[in-house]
Amino acid sequence: MIRKLFRFMILLSFASTILTEGYALNCLAAIAHRHAKSPYAGQYSGPYTVESSAFGEQTGKFTLSIAKNGEVIGKAENHTISKTADISGSVNEDGEIKVILEWSDTTYTMSGTITKTKSGHLKGTLNQYAGKEVIAVIKMDLQPR
């Protein structure tokens, strides 16, 4: 009787470990991710320039908010064509940024690399895509707000 009870307890603990292992690991990963803070988190605003054979040279202003998890939201004001666009996307801890630029009449994707300077500026160069084709190169230098 005691042997049967002992075997049952061993099997039960083994099954419990196997069945909850993935859950426990996922919970630990979620906790670690939740506490991770993007080195780019903050509010930024400043000028950008566009170099494009399709659009010519243009200037504007980006206003971005980067959350602790790397989520990017903001606005783009194009001074050359007097239009605004919504920006949404993300930046990883290595500074690789991928965002969607939504104008009233079209949507583009942008990707590139940003760095944060010692003075807190966000600098970077982004490629703007129409489909898979690069149609513009955007350079920015944003100040912390």
Kinemage of the C-alpha trace (Angstrom):
@kinemage 1
@onewidth
@group {chain A} dominant
@subgroup {mainchain}
@vectorlist {calphas} color= white
{ca met a 1} P 0.000 0.000 0.000
{ca ile a 2} L 2.743 2.435 0.918
{ca arg a 3} L 4.677 1.510 -2.255
{ca lys a 4} L 1.616 2.212 -4.386
{ca leu a 5} L 1.089 5.544 -2.687
{ca phe a 6} L 4.772 6.426 -3.087
{ca arg a 7} L 4.703 5.503 -6.832
{ca phe a 8} L 1.542 7.522 -7.298
{ca met a 9} L 3.153 10.589 -5.656
{ca ile a 10} L 6.254 10.278 -7.845
{ca leu a 11} L 4.174 9.922 -11.007
{ca leu a 12} L 1.977 12.842 -9.975
{ca ser a 13} L 4.932 15.126 -9.298
{ca phe a 14} L 6.596 14.057 -12.568
{ca ala a 15} L 3.398 14.724 -14.554
{ca ser a 16} L 2.905 18.059 -12.809
{ca thr a 17} L 6.448 19.132 -13.686
{ca ile a 18} L 6.082 18.104 -17.335
{ca leu a 19} L 2.675 19.732 -17.760
{ca thr a 20} L 3.586 23.068 -16.162
{ca glu a 21} L 7.161 23.435 -17.419
{ca gly a 22} L 6.230 25.438 -20.547
{ca tyr a 23} L 3.834 27.604 -18.580
{ca ala a 24} L 6.464 28.436 -15.975
{ca leu a 25} L 9.078 29.253 -18.610
{ca asn a 26} L 6.607 31.447 -20.516
{ca cys a 27} L 5.695 33.278 -17.317
{ca leu a 28} L 9.355 33.907 -16.523
{ca ala a 29} L 9.976 35.185 -20.060
{ca ala a 30} L 6.954 37.478 -19.840
{ca ile a 31} L 8.134 38.876 -16.517
{ca ala a 32} L 11.644 39.473 -17.874
{ca his a 33} L 10.226 41.154 -20.997
{ca arg a 34} L 7.846 43.317 -18.991
{ca his a 35} L 10.697 44.726 -16.912
{ca ala a 36} L 12.978 45.366 -19.895
{ca lys a 37} L 13.285 49.082 -20.628
{ca ser a 38} L 14.175 50.415 -24.041
{ca pro a 39} L 17.278 52.638 -23.962
{ca tyr a 40} L 15.356 54.898 -26.383
{ca ala a 41} L 12.268 55.377 -24.184
{ca gly a 42} L 11.176 59.009 -24.057
{ca gln a 43} L 9.661 61.876 -26.000
{ca tyr a 44} L 11.495 63.435 -28.955
{ca ser a 45} L 10.911 66.182 -31.479
{ca gly a 46} L 12.982 67.729 -34.226
{ca pro a 47} L 13.770 68.184 -37.891
{ca tyr a 48} L 14.116 65.643 -40.643
{ca thr a 49} L 15.237 65.913 -44.258
{ca val a 50} L 14.196 63.755 -47.196
{ca glu a 51} L 16.375 62.928 -50.184
{ca ser a 52} L 14.405 61.306 -52.976
{ca ser a 53} L 14.530 61.123 -56.745
{ca ala a 54} L 10.739 60.593 -56.690
{ca phe a 55} L 9.817 63.494 -54.360
{ca gly a 56} L 12.861 65.763 -54.482
{ca glu a 57} L 14.336 67.264 -51.341
{ca gln a 58} L 11.870 67.878 -48.513
{ca thr a 59} L 11.988 68.984 -44.890
{ca gly a 60} L 9.783 68.415 -41.901
{ca lys a 61} L 9.464 67.647 -38.224
{ca phe a 62} L 9.033 64.358 -36.364
{ca thr a 63} L 7.411 64.190 -32.934
{ca leu a 64} L 7.889 60.721 -31.419
{ca ser a 65} L 7.061 58.924 -28.199
{ca ile a 66} L 8.945 55.719 -27.484
{ca ala a 67} L 7.504 53.546 -24.717
{ca lys a 68} L 9.531 51.432 -22.287
{ca asn a 69} L 8.789 48.357 -24.420
{ca gly a 70} L 10.086 50.036 -27.610
{ca glu a 71} L 6.679 50.891 -29.106
{ca val a 72} L 6.890 54.026 -31.275
{ca ile a 73} L 4.007 56.429 -31.949
{ca gly a 74} L 4.056 59.966 -33.271
{ca lys a 75} L 3.493 62.488 -36.029
{ca ala a 76} L 5.357 63.624 -39.109
{ca glu a 77} L 4.871 67.151 -40.397
{ca asn a 78} L 6.120 67.638 -43.944
{ca his a 79} L 6.822 71.369 -44.340
{ca thr a 80} L 7.459 71.085 -48.087
{ca ile a 81} L 4.019 69.703 -48.987
{ca ser a 82} L 2.118 70.941 -45.895
{ca lys a 83} L 0.846 67.511 -44.837
{ca thr a 84} L 0.900 65.470 -41.635
{ca ala a 85} L 1.130 61.725 -41.096
{ca asp a 86} L 0.707 59.318 -38.191
{ca ile a 87} L 3.677 57.162 -37.208
{ca ser a 88} L 3.506 53.784 -35.472
{ca gly a 89} L 5.988 50.952 -35.046
{ca ser a 90} L 8.806 49.788 -32.822
{ca val a 91} L 12.498 50.066 -32.055
{ca asn a 92} L 14.568 47.268 -30.559
{ca glu a 93} L 17.384 47.612 -28.019
{ca asp a 94} L 19.988 47.702 -30.828
{ca gly a 95} L 18.354 50.783 -32.374
{ca glu a 96} L 16.770 49.004 -35.332
{ca ile a 97} L 13.575 50.931 -35.987
{ca lys a 98} L 10.619 49.887 -38.164
{ca val a 99} L 7.638 52.202 -38.505
{ca ile a 100} L 4.586 52.819 -40.660
{ca leu a 101} L 3.999 56.327 -41.981
{ca glu a 102} L 0.298 56.920 -42.695
{ca trp a 103} L -0.512 59.984 -44.806
{ca ser a 104} L -4.127 60.832 -45.679
{ca asp a 105} L -3.730 59.399 -49.194
{ca thr a 106} L -1.014 56.711 -48.870
{ca thr a 107} L 1.011 54.589 -46.459
{ca tyr a 108} L 4.748 53.881 -46.441
{ca thr a 109} L 7.054 51.796 -44.290
{ca met a 110} L 10.363 53.063 -42.966
{ca ser a 111} L 13.242 51.238 -41.375
{ca gly a 112} L 16.750 52.054 -40.319
{ca thr a 113} L 18.964 52.536 -37.317
{ca ile a 114} L 18.875 55.174 -34.620
{ca thr a 115} L 21.335 56.114 -31.906
{ca lys a 116} L 20.954 58.137 -28.738
{ca thr a 117} L 23.704 60.695 -28.214
{ca lys a 118} L 25.268 61.631 -24.878
{ca ser a 119} L 23.120 64.780 -24.887
{ca gly a 120} L 19.975 62.659 -25.358
{ca his a 121} L 19.355 63.412 -29.049
{ca leu a 122} L 17.900 60.686 -31.234
{ca lys a 123} L 19.758 60.588 -34.543
{ca gly a 124} L 19.263 58.241 -37.434
{ca thr a 125} L 18.852 57.469 -41.089
{ca leu a 126} L 15.738 55.691 -42.310
{ca asn a 127} L 14.853 54.207 -45.673
{ca gln a 128} L 11.307 54.872 -46.856
{ca tyr a 129} L 9.752 52.061 -48.883
{ca ala a 130} L 6.952 51.759 -51.400
{ca gly a 131} L 6.555 47.998 -51.403
{ca lys a 132} L 10.105 46.624 -51.473
{ca glu a 133} L 11.603 49.616 -53.293
{ca val a 134} L 13.500 52.334 -51.397
{ca ile a 135} L 12.014 55.620 -52.569
{ca ala a 136} L 13.572 58.035 -50.077
{ca val a 137} L 16.284 58.390 -47.456
{ca ile a 138} L 15.314 60.315 -44.329
{ca lys a 139} L 17.813 61.800 -41.890
{ca met a 140} L 16.671 63.000 -38.486
{ca asp a 141} L 18.068 64.679 -35.379
{ca leu a 142} L 15.447 64.802 -32.637
{ca gln a 143} L 15.834 66.521 -29.278
{ca pro a 144} L 14.393 65.111 -26.058
{ca arg a 145} L 11.225 66.927 -24.942
